Each structure stands twice: as C-alpha cells, then as structure tokens.
Amino acid sequence: MVNKGHASEKTPESPQAKAPAATHAKAPDSTRRSERSRRAIYDAALSLVGEAGYARTTIEGIAARAGVGKQTIYRWWPSKAAVLLEAFVDLSHQAVQGEVALPDTGDLESDLKLVLRATVDELNDDATEAPYRALAAEGVVDPELAAAFVHNLLEPQLRLYVDRLRSAQEAGDVRADVDPRTALELLVGPLAHRWLLRTLPLTHAYADTVVEYALRGLAPR
C-alpha cells in the first residue's frame, strides 16, 4: 500500500526536483553565430568599398557596419584587403553556384561572344566594379594578396576558357599547335586592359570585336 502522507509530499514537484532538466537546454550554436557574423562582415566590406572607396574603408568601419567587434575581424583576417578578397570570392561563388563551364554549342565564336558580353556586364556592374578594382590595385603593391587573388578567383575562371578552347581544338575549330592558356589571354586581356585603364568604354560591341580578331589568328590555316 502507498503511504498517502509521503505521496502528498511529492505533489506538486519542488523546484529542486525540476532543476536537473534545465541542464539539458540546447547550448547556442557558435558555428551558426560565427557564420552569421562572417556573412555580415562580407556584406559590410563590399558595401563600404562601393560607397566610400577602398582607401576610406577601415577595419573599424567594417566592424561597425557588421555589428561585430574589430577583434573578431582581426581574429579571422590579417587585413582589410584579405577581408575584401574573401568577401568578393564568396560573392562570385554565389553568383555562379554549382558546376560551371563555358557554353559549348559547337559554335566557338558565338559561345565566346556570349561569355565576353557577360564579362563586360560583370565588370560594369556597380556591385562588383569597386571591389574588383580595389583588389586589382592592391595586388600591384601586395604580392601575397595578388597571388591569392589569382589562385582563388582568376585561375578557376581562366581554366574554363582553357577547357573550351581544347574542346574547339578537338573539333578542328582551333589549330592543334595553339596553346589554350596563352590563347585565352587574347580574349580576356583586352577587356581587362580597357577596363583597368579606362582607355575607352567597355561594351558588348567591343567584346564581339575582340572575339572576331582573336579567332582570325586561331583559325586553321
């Protein structure tokens, strides 16, 4: 038989009886918190460079815009250039998403014109022009940043041109003795030169002309 007196003493439960359950509450996810902070820092760096220019952008300004302490930024990056590079690479990856390749419709000229026109649009885009110029300029005086810029951003894109030109070689549309890695510079080099130095407007018509001029030198003899 149950002793009613003892039973009444256990109902309701005392706060002490419930206390152990509180120890099982889920702890904050530091990984998710860090990712939110990182993305906020990316957005802050890109927006500040676009608004104020690279020279006026500071770690303190990025931290204030992102709502984090500047020590958080210094813990993850050695400089504002490193912050901007990672933010810009992330922006590029978001724009692409998934496996990428240059179009291969069997018409090399048409495919290259399509790609170079898209490149013109990207270089002229307000969201990407300022950070791209800042990184290119900073890379001139910072070899380590330049190497990271090339490795993380440029080389993956240039490899796509190499793959497409090799495919064109296999199809007989480009001479077999052409080096694709050198040939691609006939395409992207003129765009970069005109854009960086602002010699003349960067337009779709110019991109089309670059492709036509390059292919006349690449076509089988």
Buried (B, 14 or more C-beta within 10 A) or exposed (E): EEEEEEEEEEEEEEEEEEEEEEEEEEEEEEEEEEEBBBEBBBBBBBBBBBEEEBEEBEBEBBBBBBEBEBEBBEEBBEBBBBBBBBBBBBBBBEEEEEEEEBBEEEEBBEBBBBBBBEBBEBBEEEEBBBBBBBBBEBBEEBEEBBEBBEEBBEEBBBBBBBBBBBBBBEEEBBBEEBEBEEBBBBBBEBBBEBBBEEEEEBEEEBBBBBBEEBBEEBEEE
